[in-house]
């Protein structure tokens, strides 16, 4: 039984329950895709998963723990461990496929019309599913965008993907994409974005926001490299949070931005989930 509200910490509503201080979890915010589908803004990345057999069990347990916590968007790619990460994801979501919004990516050198369709089939097999919810072109390559988009649209019409998007596209790339037949059906752009990589705030992010094209931020804590920054530590202490939580909360406050931190630890997955309970002041 909740017996009283205690002094509120910045962004962390806390209560006393049976004499124990607990934090009240905030709901994970959602992002609406152009096709109307809503997904959690905080998901799970898998870059570097599937590379070491000795870590497979903890990787799957971490992904399942994230699902239990509501982080049902899982991002992977055929590139990660040469398909190994997709196999880890497939095992992790076995029996829970309907809970998951599944994202994968095609190599740029596979992104011809026939190559994209073939690569998607291989990803579906490794993932153990009949559909990918969002299929991305991993980065620009030599294949014509028109062929890639044509393949994406064919895969969408056949039900093998729910939507398609791109990754690592800058503003000029996005403008070119929208000029390709069917290019305006792009559902998302996944890019590097974190507290130390904020260049997209000057051009790409507002451009996408204006057109309601969601941005998916990968490496949101710069693979751990920003967590020892003195100012980030100072802010984290003020909020009784971890530096990683503050870094994630910063991104989660951006409009139309999804965040996909990667961890192989179930405990760290819970820490990431708790980031949505932070409400950082504009000054901080």
JOMO-V520285 format. One record per backbone hydrogen bond with DSSP energy under -0.5 kcal/mol. CO is the residue of the C=O (numbers start at 1). NH is the residue of the N-H. Records with the same first field share a line. If there is no record, write none. Layout:
# JOMO-V520285
CO = NH + NH
This chain:
# JOMO-V520285
1 = 18
4 = 16
9 = 12
12 = 9
13 = 24
14 = 6
15 = 17 + 22
16 = 3 + 4 + 18
17 = 20
20 = 17
22 = 15
23 = 25
29 = 41
31 = 33 + 39
33 = 36
37 = 33
39 = 31
41 = 43 + 259
44 = 75
46 = 49
48 = 51
52 = 55
53 = 56
55 = 59
56 = 60
57 = 61
58 = 62
59 = 63
60 = 64
61 = 65
62 = 66
63 = 67
64 = 68
65 = 69
66 = 71
67 = 70
70 = 72
72 = 74 + 101
73 = 44
74 = 103
79 = 82
80 = 83 + 85
81 = 84
83 = 87
84 = 88
85 = 89
86 = 90
87 = 91
88 = 92
89 = 93
91 = 94
93 = 96
96 = 99 + 100
97 = 100
100 = 102
101 = 74
102 = 133 + 134
103 = 76
104 = 136
105 = 78
106 = 138
107 = 110
108 = 111
112 = 116
113 = 117
114 = 118
115 = 119
116 = 120
117 = 121
118 = 122
119 = 123
120 = 124
121 = 125
122 = 126
123 = 127
124 = 128 + 129
132 = 162
133 = 163
134 = 104
135 = 165
136 = 106 + 138
137 = 167
144 = 147 + 148
145 = 149
146 = 150
147 = 151
148 = 152
149 = 153
150 = 154
151 = 155
152 = 156
153 = 157
154 = 158
155 = 160 + 161
156 = 159
160 = 132
163 = 135
164 = 187
165 = 137
166 = 190
170 = 174
171 = 175
172 = 176
173 = 177
174 = 178
175 = 179
176 = 179
177 = 180
180 = 183
182 = 185
183 = 186
187 = 214
188 = 166
189 = 191 + 216
190 = 168
191 = 218
194 = 197
197 = 194
198 = 201
199 = 202
200 = 203 + 205 + 206
203 = 207
204 = 208
205 = 209
206 = 210
207 = 211
208 = 213
209 = 212
212 = 214
214 = 189
215 = 217 + 258
216 = 191 + 218
217 = 260
218 = 193
219 = 222
220 = 195
221 = 224 + 226
222 = 225
224 = 227
226 = 229
229 = 233
230 = 234
231 = 235
232 = 236
233 = 237
234 = 238
235 = 239
236 = 241
237 = 240
242 = 246
243 = 247
244 = 248
245 = 249
246 = 250
247 = 251
248 = 252
249 = 253
250 = 253
251 = 254
254 = 257
256 = 215
258 = 217
259 = 43
261 = 45
265 = 269
266 = 270
267 = 271
268 = 272
269 = 273
270 = 274
272 = 275
273 = 276
274 = 277
275 = 278
